[in-house]
Amino acid sequence: MTLHREEASRSIEQWRRRIDEIDRQLVALLNERLRCAMEIGRLKQVARLPLYQPEREQEILANVERANPGPLPVTALRRLFERILDEARSMERQAMRGEPPRED
């Protein structure tokens, strides 16, 4: 009985290390994505384009939904990306105003 518990504990720790690595990769990718959004904000300012472009956001949501093989439910994926888009829009707004990124 103890052997199984020890094996399970080792296995859990291995999975947690894998999750930690994935989290680091996600953070790097999210920051890269937001740097792109900030550049788009600067370009929108120059081109005098509106910050909010709902058709583009719908296109992004449709793209990620099509790319989702699961097991993440589409509704959960959509909520995550709606939040990502909200943060990207905030960063674009700051870039359009010439403000540095927030550090909060």
C-alpha angles and dihedrals in degrees: 000000000000092000091057091049091051091048090049091049091051091048092049090051091051091052091047091052088051090050090049090053092048089049090054090051091048091052091051092048094046091051091048090050092051092049087056090049091051091053090049088052091054091048091048089053092052092045092042091235122156119263096226115060106171094185090059092049090051089050091052092049091049090049094052092045090054091047094052113105092176160212083147107085115239091239091056092045090051092051091050093050093044087058092046090050091049091054091045090052090051091051091047089052090053091048091049088055092047091244122147117245116277117254098202 
